[in-house]
Every structure is written in structure tokens, then in C-alpha cells.
Amino acid sequence: MRAGLVLLVAALVAACRPAETSPAQAIEFTRIPAADKGGPEIVDTIEGRARTTDSKHRIVVFVRNSGVWWVQPGPDQPYPDQPYTQIQADSTWRTSTQLGTEYAAALVRAEYRPPRWVAALPSIGGPVDAVAAVPGDAAKHVSRPTVQFGGYDWLVRASPSNRGGKNSYDPANAWTDSDGTLHLRIARFDEKSTSAQVILTRSLGYGTYQFITRDVSQLDPAAVLALYTLDDVGAAATDRNPREWDVEFSRWGDPTSQNARYLLQPAYLPENTIRFNVPAGALTHTVKWEPGRVTFATTRGRGEGGALVTQHVRSASVPTPGNERFRINFYDFQRGPTPLKEGAEIVIEKFTFEP
């Protein structure tokens, strides 16, 4: 069978548009990523060809997981509102995509503005001139980098993210040492940086989350250490609260800012952001998440009994469990007044969870 099988050809008939602006078009795939449950941790390359005589045509890639089609950012773009992939002079196109059970490509004109996700692929008409869909390659093996920490398996992110700006992630920036402590690094080179993130492989839900950090008081003002829950697929697909609470350490690019905060969503409500300062040295952070209530506390030292730094209780905007997973993210905040000057490394000594 010929590689690059044409999967769907959509040609507009002359009655719909003038003949000179509606040449026959076709989309074909020459490289198909693996069939997989999907998620933000890893990406793969998808490639194909588009036969068109219209220089204004672009490709928009969709991936199907969690029952919907997700629009993928264009090459080297972190945002799905920048989804366009250029068609080269030899008719080829190439971009990266998160994994899913199916993949699709649409041949569109410049005025096409897709939403973040759609329940069904766009119909042909208006700025959409062709659509092709294909199952993921079931024969391909998906390798996910992982680390073990605190008695749990954690996925190590390798795909870019728009959290805090256009951040790239390198699995080499996350590891555990012989003592079982977790190291995360922001690597800085040639005026660019790569970040680190680890994500639990499953949801833990309500319970008490506790983690011990070594000194995080003197981070570069643009470096952020965030420990949080997030449902970045299921909740987003239905516009629900992303099941998020956060404990974060950063000055968000402002050297005069306080260096820590607790956060609930929606973040635009002032009462959902609690800012404070953490001192130097090891700290223990505890989050007790229960129905209708979340209690944040930070104490000095390692474990129970340390002097209280701050505590806060919220009974509004409290998320409910679902498909959220706890994650630890160490990244470059690119939206503040002061850019990142140097790389850094942080250590999480311990993570525990009690239902």
C-alpha cells in the first residue's frame, strides 16, 4: 500500500465558489503518531501533504481524547489560539501534537479561528476547504519518562506549556537522588531556558497532601515552584473549574513582591489569592482538601511541630475531585517585569498523602 495514503479528499464544487478560487484539495498523512489515551506530558510529530494551489491555505491539526477534538498549537507555539501550520513549497506540512486515539487535519484559510476544542470536526464550508481524519498508529510504542518519588510514580513532562509563558520542558531536568529526594532544575543556556515538571500518574482526590522543601526563599524573581492539582483535560473540555489549588513560591518577576502564595480558582477573585513570605531554610507545607473546605499551612523545619509561618482556610471556590492530578512544576515566569537571569535547582525532600 502506498505510504501517505490519501484519507479524505474534499473538493468544493463550482456552484459554491468561483472556479478560480476552488481548486481540488486533498490532505494526506505521511507520519501518524501512536494511538494513546493522550495528555500533556509528551508530544510526537505528525506529517503530511496538502495538494492546493492557494498560497493562503494553512493546516490546523486536531487530536481526539476525552471524547472531544483538541486544537493543537502550530509549530513552536505554546498556545492553541496560534494553531496554523504552514504548507511548504513541496506541499508538505509538519508539526507536533499531543497524543490521542485519533488525529485530524483541516485545510483552512487565514480567517479560520477554531475554538480550543470541538465535539465534532469542522464541516467543509466557509474558511474550511478540506478535513481528513485517521486513527492513531496502534503498532507504535509510547515511552513515557517517569520518576519514583514518595512511593508514587510521576510522569516527567517533555512537551511545551503556556503556563507562565512559552516554556519548554526537558525530562533531564527532573530526577531523584540516592536519598530519594526529588530535584527539579531550570536550565539556562544561550538566553533560553528549559523547565521541569512531574505529574502523578493518577488522581488522589480529597485528603492531606504534605511536602517538604529545602530553601526556596531566594529563587530568581522569575523562577516559579508550583505544587498544585489540575484537571487539564476533562474539566477544560466541559468548561468546569479545573479542580485546581496551588502552593507557589515565586516573586513573579518582581523583586519587591512577596515570595509565596496559596491559590484557588478562579484566580481573578482577589480572595482566592493569599500572598505571604516564606523564610530561609527547610519548610513543611500541608494542604488538607476536603468537601467544601481547603486548609493551607506552612511551618518551619521538617515535619510536624515546626513554628507556623502562615495558615489559611477557604470554604468558597473549593474544587471537587475528578480527573485532576497533583503535579510539581519548576518553570520560567516570562510575563513579569524582570526576565529570568540564571538557572536554578530546587529540592523536594518528601511528599506524603493521607486520604
Secondary structure as GFF3:
##gff-version 3
##sequence-region A 1 355
A	DSSP	beta_strand	6	9	.	.	.	ID=ss1
A	DSSP	three_ten_helix	19	21	.	.	.	ID=ss2
A	DSSP	beta_strand	26	31	.	.	.	ID=ss3
A	DSSP	beta_strand	39	51	.	.	.	ID=ss4
A	DSSP	beta_strand	58	65	.	.	.	ID=ss5
A	DSSP	beta_strand	68	71	.	.	.	ID=ss6
A	DSSP	beta_strand	84	86	.	.	.	ID=ss7
A	DSSP	beta_strand	92	99	.	.	.	ID=ss8
A	DSSP	beta_strand	102	108	.	.	.	ID=ss9
A	DSSP	beta_strand	117	118	.	.	.	ID=ss10
A	DSSP	beta_strand	128	135	.	.	.	ID=ss11
A	DSSP	beta_strand	146	149	.	.	.	ID=ss12
A	DSSP	beta_strand	152	156	.	.	.	ID=ss13
A	DSSP	beta_strand	168	169	.	.	.	ID=ss14
A	DSSP	three_ten_helix	171	173	.	.	.	ID=ss15
A	DSSP	beta_strand	174	176	.	.	.	ID=ss16
A	DSSP	beta_strand	182	189	.	.	.	ID=ss17
A	DSSP	beta_strand	192	200	.	.	.	ID=ss18
A	DSSP	beta_strand	207	213	.	.	.	ID=ss19
A	DSSP	beta_strand	223	230	.	.	.	ID=ss20
A	DSSP	alpha_helix	234	237	.	.	.	ID=ss21
A	DSSP	beta_strand	245	249	.	.	.	ID=ss22
A	DSSP	beta_strand	260	264	.	.	.	ID=ss23
A	DSSP	three_ten_helix	270	272	.	.	.	ID=ss24
A	DSSP	beta_strand	273	276	.	.	.	ID=ss25
A	DSSP	beta_strand	283	290	.	.	.	ID=ss26
A	DSSP	beta_strand	293	300	.	.	.	ID=ss27
A	DSSP	beta_strand	308	314	.	.	.	ID=ss28
A	DSSP	beta_strand	325	332	.	.	.	ID=ss29
A	DSSP	beta_strand	344	354	.	.	.	ID=ss30
###
